Amino acid sequence: MKYSTKKVRGKIVPHLAEQRVIKTIMDMRDRHGLSFQKIADFFSGIGIPTKRKQRKWNKEVIRCIYGNAQINQ
């Protein structure tokens, strides 16, 4: 399942918290010019879990989320 969605009662629905994370990633990258590593460090530092409930974000995950968000715009 892609980042920004979740399954509820067998249906795929928007995951609003993850959509806010995507918007934050886009803002941090596009408006503030932060690297994928800096964004990953930020989310890890404030304790936002990944899709797999991990505490530590990886720059490659951020890169993939960012790339997918650009495609879907």
C-alpha positions in Angstrom: 0.0 0.0 0.0 1.4 3.4 -0.9 2.3 6.0 1.6 -0.7 8.3 2.2 -3.3 5.5 2.2 -4.5 2.9 4.6 -6.9 0.0 4.6 -10.1 0.4 6.7 -12.7 -2.4 6.6 -11.2 -3.8 3.4 -11.2 -0.4 1.6 -8.3 1.8 0.7 -8.8 5.3 2.1 -6.7 8.4 2.6 -4.4 8.5 5.6 -4.6 12.1 6.6 -1.6 12.1 8.9 0.6 10.6 6.2 -0.7 13.2 3.7 0.4 15.9 6.1 3.8 14.3 6.2 4.0 14.4 2.4 3.0 18.1 2.4 5.7 18.8 4.9 8.3 16.9 2.9 7.4 18.9 -0.2 7.6 22.1 1.7 10.9 21.3 3.3 12.4 20.3 0.0 10.9 22.8 -2.4 10.6 25.9 -0.3 13.5 25.5 2.1 15.9 23.4 0.0 16.6 20.8 2.7 18.3 17.6 1.7 16.5 14.2 2.0 18.8 13.3 4.9 17.9 16.5 6.8 14.2 15.8 6.3 14.7 12.2 7.5 16.6 13.5 10.5 13.8 16.0 11.3 11.0 13.3 11.2 13.2 10.9 13.3 13.9 13.6 15.8 10.3 14.6 16.4 9.2 10.9 16.6 6.9 10.6 13.6 6.7 6.9 12.8 7.3 5.6 9.3 4.6 3.6 7.4 6.1 0.5 9.0 6.0 2.0 12.5 9.8 2.6 12.7 11.1 5.5 14.6 14.1 6.2 12.3 13.5 7.6 8.8 15.8 6.9 5.9 16.7 9.4 3.3 15.8 6.9 0.5 12.2 6.6 1.9 12.0 10.4 1.9 13.3 10.5 -1.7 10.7 7.9 -2.8 7.8 9.7 -1.1 9.0 13.0 -2.6 9.3 11.5 -6.1 5.9 9.9 -5.9 4.3 13.1 -4.7 5.8 15.0 -7.6 4.4 12.4 -10.1 0.9 12.7 -8.5 0.7 16.5 -8.6 
